[in-house]
Amino acid sequence: MNPDPRPDLSVPHADLVRKRQRTRAAVLGVILGAFVVLVFAITIAKIKAGMPH
């Protein structure tokens, strides 16, 4: 039985996988940042509008 559960990836294939992971992480970071900015902007707009308690 093979103690390493990971498949045997060739170096070019492993590099391609890592590049896709970095790209996916960057896109997710941008989306998350945009969401934070959107929530912040909505909060500021509600505060300026004098949201009733």
Residue frames as qw, qx, qy, qz and C-alpha x, y, z in Angstrom:
[[0.000, 0.890, 0.456, 0.000, 0.00, 0.00, 0.00],
 [0.398, 0.495, -0.014, 0.772, 1.28, 3.47, -0.91],
 [0.360, -0.517, -0.508, 0.587, 1.74, 5.61, 2.24],
 [0.031, -0.285, 0.076, 0.955, 1.53, 8.86, 0.23],
 [0.414, 0.564, 0.689, -0.188, -2.11, 9.43, -0.84],
 [0.237, 0.764, -0.122, -0.588, -1.15, 12.22, -3.25],
 [0.863, 0.460, 0.190, 0.082, -0.91, 11.28, -6.91],
 [0.617, -0.269, 0.317, 0.668, 2.49, 11.32, -8.56],
 [0.359, 0.906, 0.170, -0.150, 2.47, 14.66, -10.44],
 [0.704, 0.281, 0.103, 0.644, 5.11, 15.54, -12.96],
 [0.326, -0.363, -0.139, 0.862, 6.89, 18.84, -12.42],
 [0.054, -0.134, -0.371, -0.917, 5.18, 20.71, -15.31],
 [0.408, -0.528, -0.661, -0.343, 1.76, 19.45, -14.18],
 [0.486, -0.546, -0.487, 0.478, 2.46, 20.41, -10.55],
 [0.211, -0.168, 0.033, 0.962, 3.54, 23.90, -11.67],
 [0.217, -0.322, -0.530, -0.753, 0.31, 24.29, -13.63],
 [0.490, -0.583, -0.648, -0.001, -1.74, 23.22, -10.61],
 [0.420, -0.445, -0.307, 0.729, 0.09, 25.72, -8.36],
 [0.062, 0.034, 0.252, 0.965, -0.42, 28.51, -10.91],
 [0.356, -0.473, -0.607, -0.529, -4.16, 27.80, -11.03],
 [0.517, -0.571, -0.562, 0.301, -4.31, 27.77, -7.23],
 [0.305, -0.280, -0.108, 0.904, -2.55, 31.15, -7.05],
 [0.115, -0.210, -0.427, -0.872, -4.90, 32.59, -9.67],
 [0.460, -0.546, -0.658, -0.238, -7.95, 31.24, -7.86],
 [0.484, -0.504, -0.441, 0.563, -6.70, 32.64, -4.55],
 [0.172, -0.107, 0.080, 0.976, -6.09, 36.07, -6.10],
 [0.269, -0.362, -0.540, -0.711, -9.56, 36.17, -7.65],
 [0.526, -0.576, -0.624, 0.046, -11.15, 35.12, -4.38],
 [0.414, -0.356, -0.274, 0.792, -9.16, 37.83, -2.57],
 [0.014, -0.088, -0.258, -0.962, -10.39, 40.50, -4.98],
 [0.423, -0.474, -0.621, -0.459, -13.99, 39.32, -4.61],
 [0.542, -0.535, -0.546, 0.350, -13.71, 39.30, -0.82],
 [0.290, -0.210, -0.091, 0.929, -12.17, 42.78, -0.84],
 [0.171, -0.262, -0.422, -0.851, -14.96, 44.09, -3.07],
 [0.503, -0.551, -0.649, -0.150, -17.55, 42.62, -0.69],
 [0.472, -0.449, -0.399, 0.646, -15.91, 44.33, 2.30],
 [0.103, -0.046, 0.128, 0.985, -15.87, 47.67, 0.46],
 [0.321, -0.400, -0.587, -0.627, -19.53, 47.23, -0.50],
 [0.529, -0.581, -0.601, 0.143, -20.60, 46.48, 3.09],
 [0.379, -0.332, -0.212, 0.837, -18.57, 49.46, 4.33],
 [0.028, -0.125, -0.315, -0.940, -20.13, 51.79, 1.74],
 [0.427, -0.519, -0.628, -0.391, -23.66, 50.62, 2.61],
 [0.524, -0.522, -0.508, 0.442, -22.94, 51.14, 6.31],
 [0.242, -0.199, -0.031, 0.949, -21.65, 54.68, 5.74],
 [0.186, -0.290, -0.484, -0.805, -24.66, 55.51, 3.53],
 [0.497, -0.578, -0.636, -0.123, -27.08, 54.30, 6.20],
 [0.460, -0.449, -0.368, 0.672, -25.30, 56.27, 8.93],
 [0.106, -0.056, 0.156, 0.980, -25.34, 59.46, 6.83],
 [0.307, -0.395, -0.587, -0.636, -29.04, 58.94, 6.05],
 [0.319, -0.286, 0.464, -0.776, -29.78, 58.94, 9.77],
 [0.501, -0.134, -0.830, -0.206, -31.05, 55.40, 10.06],
 [0.570, -0.540, 0.079, -0.614, -33.81, 55.31, 12.71],
 [0.041, -0.336, 0.874, -0.348, -33.17, 53.25, 15.83]]
